[in-house]
Every structure is written in structure tokens, then in C-alpha cells.
Amino acid sequence: MMFRSRKSFYIIGFLLTIAGFALDRITKLWALSIQGKEDVIVIDGVLQFHYLENTGAAFSLLNGKFTFFFIVTPILCILILFLLSKIPYDNKRYLPIWIIGFLILAGAAGNFYDRLVYRYVIDFIYFSLIHFPVFNVADIYVTCGVIVFALLYMFYYKENELETFYRKKKA
């Protein structure tokens, strides 16, 4: 048995989301301290911290579409919570999906907070070696979560194991 009840499942998930959100906020508050300053070189020619204000999504897509993100982000979070409610809380096999779901929520909440407070997202991690777009911790949660979910969907779970997400409960 993984969780004793659905309630403990949500409490632990909520705490995981809050911890992820807090880590994102702490790193972004630090990033504010380098605003307007020289980049912080972590590994010369490979990784640096570079303050950037992003009014769009990943790779600056949908730049300036504040209203779109203001509407879509809460809807996606509700959808994720709905899907998480379908996960059996007493089966360890579903633990990866459970963790991924709550980390994606943490990432969505972190960037949503930025959009509400600043009207942009604070990005600061830059892989200069490959000129990868600047990103933040919340982006890591969302991007890695989606990639890992896709891999799990393709290679780990059998089709009948994922029916729990779209099967109607029998009365």
C-alpha cells in the first residue's frame, strides 16, 4: 500500500507541489539579484546564469499573450488535478505519474505566479555551449515532466494500465 487514503495522497502531493514551487521562487529571487549585472559564469563556455524577462512561453512563443496564459494555465492545472484524481493511490506502479503530475503543477504555479506579479517570467539558466534558450527551474519541472511522462507512456505502462484515466467508474 502506497498511501493510506486518497486524502494522504493529496496532502503529500500538495506538499511536493509547494516544495517545488518554493525552490522555483528561491532561485528566481536569487536571479533578481543579478538583474542588470554581468552573467554569472558557472562553467565557462557551457553554463551561465543570465537574467531574462520572458513575456511568452518556452522559446518565447506567444510573446506578450498574458491573457492567454492567465486563462489557460489554471485550466491545465485543473485538468492535471482531475487526471491525478484518477490514479490509484494504493499502487506503487503509478508513483512516477503521480510525482510527474505534481511537479508539473509546481512548474505551472511558479511561472503563473511570475506572470501575475511581474507580467513576465523570470528566466536565468543559460547553456551557452549550445545557445539553448534561457529557462528557469519551473520550466525544468514542466519540460522534464512531459518528456518522462511520454517515455513512461510509450515504454513502461501497458495500455490497460492507463485505462484508469479515461474509463468510467462502475456504479
C-alpha positions in Angstrom: 0.0 0.0 0.0 1.5 3.3 -1.1 -0.9 5.8 0.6 -3.4 5.0 3.4 -6.1 7.1 1.8 -6.8 9.4 -1.1 -6.6 12.3 1.4 -2.9 11.5 2.3 -2.3 11.1 -1.4 -3.4 14.7 -2.0 -1.7 16.1 1.2 1.7 14.7 0.1 1.1 15.8 -3.5 0.3 19.3 -2.2 3.5 19.4 -0.1 5.5 18.2 -3.1 4.0 21.0 -5.2 4.6 23.6 -2.5 8.3 22.4 -2.2 8.8 22.6 -6.0 7.1 26.0 -6.1 9.3 27.2 -3.2 12.5 26.0 -4.9 11.5 27.8 -8.1 10.7 31.0 -6.1 14.0 30.9 -4.2 16.0 30.6 -7.4 14.1 33.3 -9.2 14.5 35.7 -6.2 18.3 35.0 -6.5 18.0 35.7 -10.2 16.6 39.1 -9.4 19.8 39.9 -7.6 21.8 39.5 -10.9 19.4 41.7 -12.9 21.4 44.3 -14.8 24.7 42.7 -13.8 27.2 40.6 -15.7 26.3 37.0 -16.2 27.4 34.6 -13.5 29.7 32.0 -15.2 29.2 28.6 -13.7 31.2 26.6 -16.3 33.0 28.8 -18.7 31.6 28.4 -22.2 29.0 25.9 -21.1 26.6 27.1 -18.3 25.9 30.6 -17.0 23.2 32.5 -15.2 21.8 35.3 -17.3 18.8 37.3 -16.1 16.0 37.5 -18.7 12.3 38.6 -18.6 10.2 36.4 -20.8 6.7 37.5 -21.7 6.0 34.4 -23.7 6.3 30.6 -23.2 9.1 28.3 -24.0 11.4 29.7 -26.7 9.5 33.0 -26.3 6.5 31.5 -28.1 3.3 33.5 -27.7 5.2 36.6 -26.6 3.0 39.1 -24.7 0.0 36.9 -24.6 -0.7 37.5 -20.9 -4.4 36.9 -21.1 -3.9 33.6 -22.9 -1.6 32.3 -20.1 -3.9 33.8 -17.4 -6.8 31.7 -18.7 -5.1 28.5 -20.0 -2.7 27.8 -17.0 -5.5 27.4 -14.4 -7.5 25.2 -16.9 -4.5 23.0 -17.5 -3.8 22.7 -13.7 -7.4 21.7 -13.1 -7.1 19.1 -15.9 -3.9 17.7 -14.3 -5.6 17.5 -10.9 -8.5 15.7 -12.5 -6.2 13.2 -14.1 -4.3 12.8 -10.8 -7.6 12.0 -9.1 -7.9 9.0 -11.4 -4.6 7.5 -10.3 -4.9 4.6 -7.9 -3.4 5.9 -4.7 -2.6 2.5 -3.3 -0.4 1.1 -6.2 3.3 1.9 -6.3 3.4 1.3 -10.1 1.7 4.7 -10.6 4.1 6.6 -8.4 6.1 8.1 -11.3 3.0 9.6 -12.9 1.9 10.9 -9.5 5.3 12.6 -9.0 5.4 14.0 -12.5 1.9 15.4 -12.2 2.6 17.3 -9.0 5.9 18.6 -10.3 4.3 19.9 -13.5 1.7 21.6 -11.2 4.7 23.2 -9.3 6.2 24.4 -12.5 2.9 25.8 -13.8 2.3 27.6 -10.5 5.8 29.0 -10.4 5.6 30.6 -13.9 1.9 31.6 -13.3 3.0 33.4 -10.1 5.6 35.4 -12.1 3.1 36.3 -14.8 0.6 37.6 -12.1 3.2 39.5 -10.1 5.6 40.7 -12.8 3.7 40.2 -16.0 6.6 38.2 -17.3 8.5 35.0 -16.3 12.0 35.3 -14.8 14.4 33.1 -16.7 18.1 32.8 -15.8 19.7 29.4 -16.7 21.6 29.6 -20.0 23.5 26.8 -21.7 25.9 28.9 -23.8 27.6 25.8 -25.2 24.6 25.1 -27.4 22.9 28.5 -27.3 19.9 26.9 -25.7 17.1 29.4 -24.8 17.3 30.8 -21.2 14.9 29.0 -18.8 14.2 28.5 -15.1 13.5 25.8 -12.5 9.7 25.8 -13.2 10.5 25.2 -16.9 12.6 22.2 -15.9 9.7 20.7 -14.0 7.3 21.1 -16.8 9.6 20.0 -19.7 11.2 17.1 -17.9 7.8 16.0 -16.6 6.2 15.9 -20.0 9.2 14.1 -21.5 9.3 11.5 -18.8 5.5 11.0 -19.0 5.8 10.4 -22.7 8.6 7.9 -22.2 6.6 6.1 -19.4 3.5 6.1 -21.7 5.4 4.5 -24.5 7.7 2.1 -22.7 6.7 1.5 -19.1 2.9 1.3 -18.8 0.7 -1.2 -20.7 -2.3 0.2 -22.4 -4.7 -1.4 -20.0 -2.9 0.2 -17.0 -3.6 3.7 -18.4 -7.3 3.0 -19.0 -7.8 4.3 -15.4 -7.5 7.8 -16.8 -10.4 7.5 -19.2 -12.5 4.6 -18.0 -15.8 5.4 -16.4 -16.2 4.1 -12.8 -18.7 1.4 -12.5 -21.5 2.1 -10.0 
